[in-house]
């Protein structure tokens, strides 16, 4: 018994020592940060503007037809400590990254990219020579950047279109190096490696550039500056920014590692003088960081003596451990072995229990596609139940087609969120999977951000950022305050930008299928955030969509969609046109009751009413009278014409959403809208083929009202959701 107790006590000491060692080894400097592409996940990166993932790398810009100017930014999602409060002590940092610049149209001019230290994680600056870092008004102060510029801009005193520069709160570089002098061509399409080291104690920054994986002996830029003079916050964000200017230049970040601390040298820099961490092989993927070749070597540490040396040292020093064990004899050894076996058995049982719980939990999730839902965070049902006070009816803030939305306060962080509780029907589960698989991979400033999900206890829950100003529908028709014209104009531009992203800039085209004011949310600055992707579909670009049951809300549905059941980007454009007319006129797309003469007669369909006003030369009558003429008449007329152009009966005649954005910002003219609303017609063969293709896939009937002179399709009830 004494032997067992002694062995158990020894085992306890081992466990306690292991716990203490784990705690002490994990107790690194509170200000230290260390990560790389091998450890980053989708949730630890923030993609802004044109930035997106492509084949395991991060692309800052998009491959779009010229002329196109855009900007994108990727940031590490957590702020990094760069300054100790109340002191002038700034952090040291080292970063290594590999990138490539590819210009598919050599005759077009480029832009460039930059490693940036930024005060916030939402701002994207202007395109072109501004590299997405700041705008023409000089906004976004407190930025430190190392630019790799492929555009010679006289305004910023650039020396050529192939240089690296140090930017301190200005796009005019403090230090510049012509990369032609070291034989590096940024626009070659080849992989370029760069190292940036800054010492907080010496206040020296050094920038190295090379095609080789080996760090060069001499930096291309070496300068002394005090980081405290340029950063505005103790905590800052790090990442990359890039832009184009009327070009197809693609900027890809293939590998990135970063380390910072308040020590003389950050922990990661110890490996840099002898060469950088190996960059990932061509097949390495950001989304598959398990390969040993991707992870950089750990920081060097002092070698530890082996066990034999430790034992002999103890024997020579005190003789206690070794001699005491021998003195106790075989009993003590048996006790140690017995206790060790007991401890291992206990650990095995614990592992079996944990595995069994995990297996049961996964089994409860039925056949949910786990590979689809790895990217957003998984919340527990208990956490969301507490957040919504047991889904209290007093917490309801909205209703969707297949679920209810609750306001929630996360117990762990205190963050206020919106929790969508999908209905238990098959349609509710389909919407849950559709929304999760689509919106979970999208990143755009005008889309509602999906924080996470939960599929537990038979519940399907989605967690979003809470939009403080609710839906556009409520802001237009239920708020006591009249939504002013500048807000309406900004909202329409935001929605157009989001749809242009979904239709033309995603890897797979996304058709929303339910564009309406109640699905457009407003953040604290009344910026539009398009949400509710439960009816959305992803298709490959230029691929014909399949016929389905027409889904959406009457008043927003395109006539050809009602006929064929085929949703395309052009059906989304029609819905957007209805939203434009709704926002400009302050009138719902379908009025349930006949409106008075002041509203233009007895026509209850908004699109038809505005077309009739345009035919009569009285288009401005459609402007919302509640605005009391507090708007620019030319702007209002342009917006109404954009709404009519998008609502054209012929889908081919409707503009793309990218063109709509250009119209709204004044970069393109609004197309001539005919005074008389055109009719939509089908040839007999096309109509028969469409119906034959559609009937086999439809499970519901759509009533079609046809006249002898033209094909027309009208809804019988306003706000009716078709499923």
C-alpha positions in Angstrom: 0.0 0.0 0.0 2.9 2.3 0.9 4.5 1.4 -2.4 1.3 2.2 -4.3 0.8 5.5 -2.5 4.4 6.5 -3.2 4.0 5.6 -6.9 0.7 7.4 -7.1 2.3 10.5 -5.5 5.2 10.3 -7.9 2.7 10.0 -10.8 0.8 13.0 -9.4 4.1 15.0 -9.3 4.7 14.0 -12.9 1.3 15.3 -14.0 1.6 18.5 -11.9 5.1 19.1 -13.3 3.7 18.6 -16.8 0.9 21.0 -16.2 3.2 23.6 -14.7 5.6 23.2 -17.6 2.8 23.5 -20.1 1.6 26.7 -18.4 5.1 28.2 -18.1 6.0 27.3 -21.7 2.7 28.8 -22.9 3.3 31.9 -20.9 5.0 33.8 -23.6 5.3 37.6 -23.7 1.8 39.1 -23.6 2.6 41.2 -26.6 4.2 38.6 -28.8 2.5 37.5 -32.1 3.6 34.7 -34.4 1.7 33.2 -37.3 2.1 32.0 -40.9 0.1 30.6 -43.8 0.5 27.1 -42.2 -1.4 28.2 -39.1 -3.8 30.7 -40.5 -7.5 29.8 -41.1 -10.2 31.5 -43.0 -11.5 33.0 -39.8 -8.2 34.5 -38.9 -8.0 36.5 -42.2 -10.1 39.4 -43.3 -10.7 39.9 -47.0 -11.8 43.3 -48.1 -12.7 44.8 -51.5 -11.5 42.8 -54.4 -9.4 40.4 -52.3 -10.4 36.7 -52.5 -9.0 33.2 -52.2 -7.8 31.3 -55.2 -6.1 27.9 -55.3 -4.6 28.3 -51.8 -3.3 31.8 -52.3 -4.7 35.2 -51.6 -5.4 37.4 -54.6 -5.7 41.1 -53.8 -7.1 42.0 -57.3 -9.3 40.3 -59.8 -9.0 39.0 -63.4 -11.6 41.2 -65.0 -11.9 42.7 -68.5 -10.2 46.0 -69.0 -10.6 48.8 -68.4 -11.1 48.0 -64.7 -9.7 49.7 -61.6 -10.1 48.1 -58.3 -8.4 47.5 -54.9 -8.3 44.8 -52.3 -6.9 44.1 -48.9 -6.2 41.1 -46.7 -5.5 41.5 -43.0 -4.7 39.3 -40.1 -8.1 39.5 -38.2 -6.6 40.1 -34.8 -5.0 43.5 -33.8 -1.4 43.3 -32.9 0.3 45.2 -30.1 2.8 47.7 -31.6 3.2 50.0 -28.6 3.1 49.8 -24.8 0.6 52.2 -23.4 2.1 55.3 -21.9 5.6 54.6 -23.2 7.7 55.1 -26.3 8.5 51.5 -26.5 7.5 50.1 -29.9 7.5 46.5 -31.0 10.1 44.7 -33.1 8.7 42.7 -36.0 9.8 40.5 -38.8 7.8 39.3 -41.8 8.5 37.2 -44.8 6.2 36.8 -47.8 6.2 35.5 -51.3 4.1 37.1 -54.0 3.7 37.3 -57.7 2.3 39.9 -60.1 0.8 38.8 -63.4 -0.5 41.1 -66.1 -2.6 39.3 -68.6 -2.6 42.4 -70.8 1.0 43.7 -71.0 -0.2 46.9 -72.9 -2.3 48.0 -69.9 -0.8 49.8 -66.9 -0.8 48.2 -63.5 -1.0 49.3 -59.9 1.0 47.3 -57.3 0.8 45.9 -53.8 2.1 46.7 -50.4 2.7 45.2 -46.9 0.7 47.5 -44.6 0.4 48.3 -40.9 -3.1 49.9 -40.6 -5.1 51.3 -37.7 -8.4 49.6 -38.7 -9.6 46.5 -40.5 -12.5 47.9 -42.6 -11.0 50.6 -44.8 -9.9 50.1 -48.4 -8.4 53.1 -50.2 -8.5 54.1 -53.8 -7.3 52.0 -56.7 -4.4 52.9 -59.1 -1.4 54.6 -57.5 -3.1 54.7 -54.1 -2.7 50.8 -53.9 -5.8 50.6 -51.8 -3.8 52.1 -48.9 -5.4 55.6 -48.7 -7.7 57.8 -50.9 -7.2 61.0 -52.8 -8.3 63.0 -49.8 -5.4 61.6 -47.7 -7.8 59.7 -45.4 -6.5 56.8 -43.3 -3.6 58.3 -41.4 -1.4 56.2 -39.2 -0.4 53.8 -42.0 3.1 52.4 -42.5 3.6 50.5 -45.8 6.3 48.8 -47.9 5.1 49.2 -51.5 6.0 47.1 -54.5 4.9 49.5 -57.2 4.3 48.5 -60.9 2.9 51.9 -61.9 5.0 55.0 -62.4 2.9 57.8 -61.0 4.3 61.3 -61.3 1.9 62.6 -58.7 3.7 60.4 -56.1 7.2 61.1 -57.5 7.7 57.5 -58.5 11.1 56.8 -60.1 9.7 54.1 -62.4 7.2 51.2 -62.7 9.4 48.7 -60.9 10.4 49.8 -57.5 10.0 49.2 -53.8 9.4 52.1 -51.4 8.8 52.9 -47.7 5.6 54.8 -47.2 5.0 56.7 -43.9 1.5 58.2 -43.8 2.0 59.2 -47.4 2.0 57.7 -50.9 5.2 59.6 -51.5 7.9 57.1 -50.5 10.5 58.2 -47.9 13.0 55.7 -49.2 12.9 54.1 -52.7 14.9 51.4 -54.5 14.9 50.7 -58.2 14.5 46.9 -58.5 16.0 46.9 -61.9 19.4 47.4 -60.1 19.1 43.9 -58.5 17.6 42.2 -61.5 14.0 41.8 -60.1 11.1 42.5 -62.4 7.8 42.7 -60.4 5.6 42.2 -63.5 7.5 39.0 -64.7 4.9 36.7 -63.1 7.7 34.9 -61.2 7.6 34.4 -57.4 9.3 37.2 -55.6 10.4 36.9 -51.9 10.7 39.7 -49.5 11.7 40.2 -45.9 10.9 43.2 -43.7 12.6 43.5 -40.3 12.1 46.4 -37.8 13.9 46.8 -34.5 12.1 48.6 -31.8 15.3 49.3 -29.9 17.4 50.6 -32.8 14.4 52.0 -34.7 15.9 50.6 -37.9 13.8 49.0 -40.7 15.4 46.8 -43.4 13.7 45.5 -46.5 15.2 42.6 -48.6 13.9 41.4 -52.0 15.1 38.4 -54.0 13.9 35.7 -56.4 15.9 33.3 -54.2 14.7 31.6 -51.0 17.8 32.7 -49.3 17.7 36.0 -47.6 20.2 38.5 -49.3 23.1 39.8 -47.3 22.3 43.4 -48.2 18.9 45.1 -47.9 17.4 47.1 -50.7 16.1 49.7 -48.2 17.6 50.5 -44.8 16.2 53.5 -42.9 15.8 54.8 -39.4 12.5 56.0 -38.2 10.5 55.9 -35.0 7.4 53.8 -35.4 5.7 55.6 -32.6 5.6 58.8 -34.6 3.5 57.2 -37.4 1.2 54.7 -35.8 -2.0 56.2 -34.2 -3.0 53.2 -31.9 -1.3 50.9 -29.6 -2.9 48.0 -31.5 -2.7 47.9 -35.3 -3.6 45.5 -38.1 -1.1 43.9 -40.5 -1.6 42.6 -44.0 -1.4 43.4 -47.7 -3.1 45.8 -50.0 -3.1 45.9 -53.8 -4.8 47.7 -56.7 -5.1 48.0 -60.5 -5.6 51.0 -62.7 -7.5 50.1 -65.9 -5.6 46.8 -66.1 -5.9 43.0 -65.5 -2.9 42.9 -63.1 -3.3 40.1 -60.6 -1.4 40.3 -57.2 -1.2 37.0 -55.4 0.2 36.4 -51.9 1.5 32.8 -51.9 3.1 32.7 -48.5 3.3 34.9 -45.4 4.8 34.6 -42.0 4.9 37.3 -39.3 6.4 37.6 -35.8 6.5 40.5 -33.4 7.5 41.1 -29.7 8.9 43.7 -27.4 12.2 41.9 -27.1 15.3 43.1 -28.8 14.7 40.7 -31.6 11.4 38.9 -32.3 11.5 35.2 -31.8 11.0 34.4 -35.5 13.9 36.6 -36.6 16.4 34.2 -35.1 16.0 31.9 -38.2 16.2 34.7 -40.7 19.9 35.5 -40.9 20.6 31.9 -42.1 17.8 31.9 -44.5 14.0 32.3 -44.5 11.5 29.6 -43.7 10.9 27.4 -46.7 8.1 28.8 -48.8 5.3 26.4 -49.7 5.8 24.1 -52.6 3.6 24.8 -55.7 1.0 22.2 -54.5 0.8 23.6 -51.0 -2.6 25.0 -50.2 -3.7 27.7 -47.7 -6.7 25.5 -46.9 -4.6 22.4 -46.4 -1.7 23.5 -44.1 -0.9 20.1 -42.7 2.0 19.3 -44.9 5.4 19.5 -43.1 6.9 21.4 -46.0 4.5 24.3 -45.4 5.3 25.0 -41.8 8.4 27.0 -41.1 11.0 25.8 -38.6 10.4 26.8 -35.0 12.6 29.4 -33.3 16.0 28.0 -32.2 16.2 27.2 -28.5 19.1 26.2 -26.2 19.8 22.4 -26.6 18.7 20.3 -23.6 20.9 17.7 -22.1 19.9 14.0 -22.6 18.5 11.8 -19.8 21.7 10.0 -19.1 23.7 13.2 -18.5 20.9 14.5 -16.3 21.0 11.4 -14.2 24.8 11.3 -13.7 24.7 15.0 -12.8 22.2 14.4 -10.1 24.2 11.4 -8.8 27.3 13.4 -8.6 25.5 16.5 -7.0 23.4 15.0 -4.2 23.0 11.3 -4.8 19.4 11.5 -3.6 17.1 10.5 -6.4 19.0 7.6 -7.8 20.2 6.2 -4.4 16.8 6.6 -2.7 15.1 4.6 -5.5 17.6 1.8 -5.1 17.3 1.9 -1.3 13.5 1.4 -1.5 14.1 -1.7 -3.6 11.8 -3.5 -6.1 8.6 -2.4 -4.2 9.1 1.2 -5.2 9.7 0.2 -8.8 6.5 -1.9 -8.8 4.6 1.0 -7.3 5.8 3.4 -9.9 5.0 1.0 -12.7 1.5 0.2 -11.2 0.7 3.9 -10.8 1.9 4.6 -14.3 -0.2 1.9 -15.8 -3.2 3.1 -13.8 -2.7 6.6 -15.1 -2.3 5.5 -18.7 -5.5 3.4 -18.4 -7.3 6.4 -17.0 -6.1 8.5 -19.9 -7.2 5.8 -22.4 -10.7 5.7 -20.8 -10.9 9.5 -21.0 -9.9 9.5 -24.6 -12.5 6.8 -25.4 -15.2 8.9 -23.6 -14.3 12.1 -25.5 -14.2 10.2 -28.8 -17.6 8.6 -28.1 -19.1 12.0 -27.3 -17.7 13.5 -30.4 -18.9 10.5 -32.5 -22.4 10.8 -31.1 -22.5 14.5 -31.7 -21.4 14.0 -35.3 -24.0 11.3 -35.8 -26.7 13.7 -34.5 -25.8 16.1 -37.3 -27.2 13.5 -39.7 -25.9 13.9 -43.2 -24.9 17.6 -42.9 -22.1 18.3 -45.3 -19.3 19.0 -42.8 -16.9 19.9 -45.6 -19.1 22.8 -46.5 -19.3 24.3 -43.0 -15.7 24.2 -41.8 -15.0 27.8 -42.5 -17.4 29.9 -40.3 -17.2 29.3 -36.5 -19.3 26.6 -35.0 -21.3 27.7 -32.0 -22.8 25.4 -29.4 -26.6 25.3 -29.0 -26.1 26.1 -25.3 -24.2 29.3 -26.2 -26.9 30.5 -28.6 -29.7 29.5 -26.3 -28.3 31.6 -23.5 -27.6 34.5 -26.0 -31.2 34.7 -27.0 -32.6 33.9 -23.6 -34.0 30.6 -24.7 -35.2 32.1 -28.0 -37.5 34.5 -26.1 -40.2 36.0 -28.3 -39.2 39.4 -27.0 -35.9 39.0 -28.8 -37.5 38.5 -32.2 -36.2 41.2 -34.6 -37.4 39.8 -37.9 -39.0 36.9 -39.9 -37.6 35.3 -43.0 -39.3 32.9 -45.5 -38.1 29.9 -43.6 -37.1 31.1 -40.2 -37.1 33.7 -37.4 -34.3 36.1 -36.5 -33.5 36.8 -32.9 -31.3 39.4 -31.2 -28.6 37.6 -29.2 -25.8 38.6 -26.8 -22.9 36.1 -26.8 -22.1 35.2 -23.2 -18.4 34.7 -23.8 -17.7 38.1 -25.5 -20.7 40.3 -25.0 -21.0 40.8 -28.7 -24.5 41.5 -30.0 -25.5 39.3 -32.9 -28.4 38.2 -35.0 -29.4 34.6 -34.7 -31.5 33.1 -37.5 -33.5 30.0 -36.4 -34.3 28.1 -39.5 -37.6 26.2 -39.6 -37.6 22.5 -39.1 -39.1 21.8 -42.5 -37.2 20.3 -45.3 -37.2 23.7 -47.0 -35.8 25.3 -43.8 -32.9 22.8 -43.8 -32.3 23.3 -47.5 -32.1 27.1 -46.9 -29.7 26.6 -44.0 -27.3 24.5 -46.1 -27.6 26.8 -49.1 -27.0 30.0 -47.1 -24.1 28.5 -45.1 -22.3 27.0 -48.2 -22.7 30.2 -50.2 -22.4 33.2 -47.9 -19.8 31.5 -45.7 -17.3 31.8 -48.6 -18.1 35.4 -49.6 -16.4 38.6 -48.5 -17.7 42.0 -49.5 -18.3 45.2 -47.6 -21.9 45.3 -48.7 -22.8 41.7 -47.7 -24.0 40.7 -44.3 -21.2 38.9 -42.6 -21.9 35.3 -41.4 -20.1 34.7 -38.0 -21.0 31.1 -37.6 -23.5 28.3 -37.4 -25.0 25.6 -35.1 -26.6 22.3 -36.0 -27.5 20.6 -32.8 -30.5 19.2 -30.9 -32.5 19.3 -34.2 -31.9 23.0 -34.6 -30.3 24.8 -37.6 -29.0 28.2 -36.5 -27.0 30.9 -38.4 -25.2 33.7 -36.6 -24.7 37.1 -38.3 -23.4 40.5 -37.4 -26.4 42.5 -36.0 -27.3 45.5 -38.2 -28.3 48.3 -35.9 -30.5 50.1 -38.3 -32.6 47.1 -39.3 -33.8 46.5 -42.9 -34.2 48.9 -45.7 -37.9 48.0 -45.8 -38.5 49.2 -42.2 -36.4 52.3 -42.8 -38.6 53.3 -45.7 -42.0 52.4 -44.5 -42.0 51.9 -40.7 -39.5 54.5 -39.3 -40.8 57.8 -37.9 -37.8 59.5 -39.6 -37.9 59.9 -43.3 -34.8 58.3 -44.9 -33.0 61.2 -46.6 -32.0 61.1 -50.2 -28.2 60.9 -49.7 -28.7 57.8 -47.6 -31.0 56.2 -50.2 -28.5 56.9 -53.0 -25.6 55.4 -51.0 -27.7 52.3 -50.2 -28.5 51.7 -53.9 -24.9 52.0 -54.8 -23.9 49.6 -52.1 -26.4 46.9 -53.2 -25.3 47.4 -56.8 -21.7 46.8 -55.8 -22.6 43.7 -53.9 -24.5 42.3 -56.9 -21.7 43.1 -59.2 -19.4 41.1 -56.9 -21.8 38.1 -56.8 -22.5 38.1 -60.6 -19.1 38.8 -62.1 -16.3 38.7 -59.5 -16.8 35.5 -57.5 -15.2 32.3 -58.6 -18.6 30.8 -59.2 -21.5 33.2 -60.2 -24.0 33.6 -57.4 -27.7 34.3 -58.3 -29.4 35.7 -55.2 -33.0 35.1 -56.4 -34.6 37.2 -53.6 -33.5 40.8 -54.0 -35.9 43.0 -52.0 -35.8 45.7 -49.5 -36.5 43.5 -46.5 -33.3 41.5 -47.4 -31.2 44.6 -47.5 -29.8 45.4 -44.0 -28.4 48.8 -42.8 -25.4 49.0 -40.5 -24.6 51.9 -38.1 -23.6 54.2 -41.0 -26.6 53.3 -43.1 -24.4 51.3 -45.5 -26.3 48.5 -47.3 -25.6 44.9 -46.4 -27.3 42.4 -48.7 -28.4 39.3 -46.8 -30.7 36.2 -46.8 -29.0 33.8 -49.2 -31.4 31.0 -48.5 -32.7 30.9 -52.1 -29.4 31.7 -53.7 -27.7 29.4 -56.3 -24.1 29.1 -57.4 -23.4 28.3 -61.0 -20.3 28.3 -63.2 -19.8 31.4 -65.2 -21.4 31.2 -68.7 -23.3 28.1 -67.8 -27.0 27.9 -68.4 -28.9 27.6 -65.1 -31.3 24.7 -64.5 -35.1 25.3 -64.3 -36.5 25.3 -60.8 -39.7 26.4 -59.1 -40.0 30.2 -59.4 -39.0 31.5 -55.9 -39.0 35.0 -54.5 -41.5 37.7 -53.9 -44.1 39.1 -56.3 -43.4 42.6 -57.5 -39.6 41.8 -57.7 -39.8 38.8 -60.1 -38.7 39.1 -63.7 -41.4 38.1 -66.2 -39.2 35.5 -68.0 -38.4 33.9 -64.6 -42.1 33.4 -63.9 -42.4 31.7 -67.2 -39.3 29.5 -67.3 -38.2 29.1 -63.7 -34.6 29.8 -64.8 -32.9 32.3 -62.5 -30.0 34.2 -64.1 -28.0 37.3 -63.3 -30.6 39.2 -65.4 -33.4 38.2 -63.2 -31.5 39.6 -60.2 -31.0 42.8 -62.2 -34.8 43.1 -62.7 -35.3 42.6 -58.9 -32.7 45.3 -58.3 -34.6 47.6 -60.7 -37.8 47.2 -58.6 -35.8 48.0 -55.5 -34.4 51.2 -57.1 -37.9 52.4 -58.0 -39.2 51.4 -54.5 -36.4 53.5 -52.8 -36.8 56.5 -55.1 -40.6 56.6 -54.9 -41.2 55.4 -51.3 -43.8 53.1 -52.6 -44.0 49.3 -52.3 -43.6 47.2 -55.5 -47.1 45.8 -55.1 -49.8 47.9 -53.5 -52.6 45.8 -52.0 -55.1 48.6 -52.3 -55.8 50.8 -55.2 -53.8 54.0 -54.8 -55.2 57.5 -55.3 -54.7 59.9 -58.1 -51.8 61.5 -56.2 -49.9 58.2 -56.7 -50.6 58.1 -60.4 -53.9 56.2 -60.8 -55.2 52.8 -60.1 -52.1 50.7 -61.1 -51.0 48.7 -58.1 -47.7 47.5 -59.8 -44.9 49.9 -59.1 -42.8 49.0 -62.2 -45.9 49.4 -64.5 -46.8 52.7 -62.8 -43.3 54.2 -63.4 -43.2 53.0 -67.0 -46.6 54.8 -67.5 -45.3 58.0 -66.0 -42.2 57.8 -68.3 -44.5 57.3 -71.3 -46.4 60.4 -70.3 -43.3 62.5 -69.8 -44.0 62.8 -66.0 -41.2 60.7 -64.7 -40.4 63.0 -61.8 -43.9 62.4 -60.4 -42.5 59.1 -59.1 -40.2 60.8 -56.7 -41.1 60.2 -53.0 -43.2 63.2 -52.0 -42.1 62.7 -48.4 -38.6 64.0 -49.4 -40.2 67.4 -49.9 -38.0 68.0 -53.0 -34.8 67.8 -50.9 -32.8 66.1 -53.6 -31.0 66.9 -56.8 -33.5 66.6 -59.6 -30.9 65.4 -62.1 -29.8 62.7 -59.7 -33.3 61.6 -59.0 -34.1 61.4 -62.7 -30.9 59.3 -63.3 -31.8 56.9 -60.5 -35.4 56.4 -61.9 -34.0 55.8 -65.4 -31.5 53.3 -64.0 -34.5 51.5 -62.3 -36.4 51.4 -65.6 -33.4 50.2 -67.5 -33.0 47.3 -65.0 -36.7 46.6 -65.3 -36.7 46.2 -69.1 -39.0 43.4 -70.1 -36.2 42.0 -72.4 -33.5 40.5 -70.2 -30.9 41.0 -72.9 -31.5 44.7 -72.9 -30.9 45.0 -69.1 -27.4 46.3 -68.1 -25.0 44.3 -66.0 -24.6 45.2 -62.4 -21.1 46.4 -63.0 -22.5 48.8 -65.6 -25.1 49.9 -63.1 -22.4 50.8 -60.6 -20.6 52.8 -63.2 -23.9 54.7 -64.0 -24.5 55.5 -60.4 -21.0 56.9 -59.8 -21.1 58.9 -63.0 -18.5 56.8 -64.9 -21.0 55.7 -67.6 -24.1 57.2 -69.2 -27.6 55.7 -68.5 -28.8 54.0 -71.7 -31.7 55.5 -73.6 -34.9 54.1 -72.0 -37.8 54.0 -74.6 -40.9 56.0 -73.6 -43.2 53.1 -74.3 -42.6 49.9 -72.3 -41.3 47.2 -74.8 -43.1 43.9 -74.9 -41.4 40.5 -74.3 -42.1 37.9 -76.9 -41.1 34.2 -77.4 -41.0 32.2 -80.6 -43.3 29.2 -80.5 -40.3 26.8 -80.7 -38.4 28.5 -77.9 -41.5 28.6 -75.7 -42.2 24.9 -76.2 -38.6 23.9 -75.5 -38.5 26.1 -72.4 -41.7 24.6 -71.1 -40.6 21.0 -71.9 -37.3 21.6 -70.0 -39.0 23.2 -67.1 -42.0 20.8 -66.5 -39.9 17.8 -65.5 -38.2 19.8 -62.7 -41.2 21.7 -61.4 -43.2 20.5 -58.4 -45.6 23.4 -58.4 -47.9 25.1 -60.9 -47.4 28.7 -62.0 -50.5 30.4 -63.4 -49.7 32.3 -66.5 -52.1 35.0 -67.7 -51.8 35.5 -71.4 -53.3 38.1 -73.7 -53.8 37.8 -77.5 -51.5 40.8 -78.2 -48.5 40.0 -76.0 -47.3 37.7 -73.2 -47.8 39.4 -69.8 -47.2 37.9 -66.4 -48.7 39.6 -63.3 -48.9 38.6 -59.6 -52.2 38.4 -57.9 -51.0 39.3 -54.4 -48.5 41.7 -53.1 -45.6 40.4 -51.0 -46.5 36.8 -51.7 -43.5 34.5 -51.2 -43.3 31.8 -53.9 -41.6 28.6 -52.8 
